[in-house]
Amino acid sequence: MSFRTHDKQRFIIDSANDFTNRRISKRDFLRKLGMAGVGMSAFAAGSLGGFRSFGNMAMADAHGETPEDVANFLREAGKPFAGTTIRYTSESTPPTVVLNQLKSEFTELTGINVEIEIVPLEQVLAKATQDVQGQLGTYDLYYLDQAWTATFSRDTIDPREYYADKPDLAMPGFDFDDFSEPLVEGISLYQDKWIGLPFDIPIFTLMYRKDILEKHGIAVPQTYEDFTQAVELITAAEQENGIYGTGLQAKSGHYSLECDWSQAVWGHGGSIFDSDKMFSGNDAAGIEGLEWYMNLLANAPANSVAATWDGQWQMGASGQIALCQSWAEFFPGWNADDSAVKGLWEMTTPLKGPSTLRGRDAVGFGEIPNWGHQGGSSIALSRYSSNIDAAWLFLQWACSKDIMTRCTLAGGFAPMRTSSYNDPRILERKNLEGSGTTRHLGTVLETINNYMASEPDMAIWAGLANNEIPTELGKLLTGQDYDGNPKACMDQIAKLVDQQVAEAELR
Amino acid sequence: MHPSADERADNRLRLPRWMTSEHPLPWLFPCISLLLVFGLYPILYSLWLTMYKRNPATRMETFDPAWNWSRLWADERVWDALQVTLTYTFVAIILQLTLGMLIALLLDTDRKGFGILRALMTLPLVVPPAVTGMMFLLMYDGSFGVISHALYDLGIISKDDPLLATGSTALLAVIIVDVWQWTPFMVLIMLAGLRALPKDPFEAAAIDGATDVQAFFKLTLPMMSKIIALAVLIRGIDLFRVFDYVKVMTDSGPGTATETLTAYTGTIYFKSANFPFASTVAIFTLLVVLIVANVFIKVFKVRF
């Protein structure tokens, strides 16, 4: 998810000025441009929300030390693979960007080179799809969004099995049990197989501008009803000042819209599939959720229908919105030193009720209805790689306790390992306001452990979530079709989805 | 002592007869090979793919030649995309041709400084389309885009209807980018045509008292008709397969308001991984281009 476009442009211009005025070296200039070139994702910002300070912070953490036992293991285990180059393609998520900066440490220890291609999420899907279709092995590791877990399950190697099968390459103290159990279940597990290691956990929480709520005497919303009232009140009162109740990631045809929609459906007691594996977004609860979402659009900046997570991030950082139920990883950037609203955002657990959640036995394809939509990802070992052992070493290093904690410190995102939340370095920043804060992580952990919702696990979900569902929703939300009738839109989606499920013989 | 002309001719490298210009095939072989590998093979492979029904869950493909074509026939998005593609092509070609001709007429002079102007005109052509798309995406942005803000200030659009996220404006906004980039191509062709026109008919018309406008419609346009037809054909085929601008700026949205046939092919291929159906839509696009282009060539008697 990328740092703000105008911030990126400003960063590039500043860097160019610094270079021409000889304030920085050519090497630094190229490094900075390289950093700017990778900003394709929302995190972006997050961490890069204070991009300049982030740069320093990340580099400081990059000089941290790998624990001695791990370093010794990597030196020894990596010897046979020195000079090998492993390739990995990923979205520009917080851990990936930070990992890209830390990877030289791994190369110094093992002699294994690592190339990380950072591209927008849809391109990651396209690259992985082509790679597995031809069984090319172009990439040794895949970055797999949770929505693609089932799609790629047969193309990856179960890391637990590989760990057991290759004791010589097993990192000491790796500790699979330290990965948060709900995250493993929601992100990396498909039919008892770990398709990779959990690597990133954006999850929906409720974020709010405390100054605006206080100004209007609004209590922090607890339910969808509270939220709607607060959003409508703030839009009515503040719209003239350029502030809206909320902001959305409602870009037509984009996965971000599907994420917003599924959160709304679950939150209103609905689900995507019923227990007969039929699409159920068109039932009463589903329609209620969609109507609620359509009402939010009227209380959000008009650009919401053109915004993905990047656009939504910009709305929050520029002070355009007062409340937002979205990815927790926005929070550090919105609180960064150069944010227009530094220190004004607070976070709490996602909205709950008044509807009742649909039970897991009432839904299909392993869907988990709950209050907080998760959008996590795994790093997976490609079955078609010709450098599996070298890639396996990197994968263990990237997902080790130390690196995950250091990625968190540098990027401000939420770690996948339980131990990271109690690491003294994390706790030290829990009251910090501004860049590098970890004061949101307690809420994130609570949401993961208690309220985490997860999309269906099915082999055609990647297509449905990225194409049919958000495209038809986009037609409705932009008035291109359905005459504002959510039921008509949902019925059409039901027809398209059920047809594909039947064709794929998944029912 | 210098060799005589006859001796020099004898010493010259003598190529076997089959390698002389009378037999061009061996010389063309590398080029033909490349065309076969990169042109013909992908088409044949796509055709072969169209004959298989793919189960996206199991990735099993079964031979069923009619499956994808019947699906294409029933798929409303294909016909919507065809309509968008035709609209895009038609509107863009009219705008580019009109502007191209007007600018070419203005630049068709040997006044001092116009040489530089003609060179500057070509600058948009060297910018990669994806970069152009990104550039305009920023300028169209509803929050900080310079074009959007100018249009707000002029009262032409409302802040509630972002250019690229509103069904009624998105397609035109993308077409304008295409026009910005490719009008110079039309200018170049029209300029070349104008410069090649004989002077005598114009001098005779001037003596007879014809105005510039009359000369343009009675002489310039008829004499340029073949060049115009050729330019329309080249740009038309190019426009029909537009992908970059749509992908970068709207990703076919809002809804499917800017979804062209190639964009839809990309969506099926990359998002749904249904390669046989994507190939079917691609072959369908190719067939439409072939038919339309051939009709155009016949009607306007285009000569290459």
Interface residues (C-beta under 8 A of the other chain):
Chain A: T5 H6 E122 L125 A126 T129 Q133 T151 K251 S252 G253 H254 P301 A302 N303 V305 A306 Q314 S318 Q320 M458 A459 I460 A462 G463 N466 N467 T471 E472 G474 K475 L476 L477 T478 G479 Q480 D481 Q500 E503 A504 E505 L506
Chain B: N55 P56 A57 T58 R59 L138 D141 G142 S143 F144 K159 D160 D161 P162 L164 A165 T166 G167 D251 S252 G253 P254 G255 T256 A257 T267 I268 Y269 F270 K271 S272 A273 N274 F275
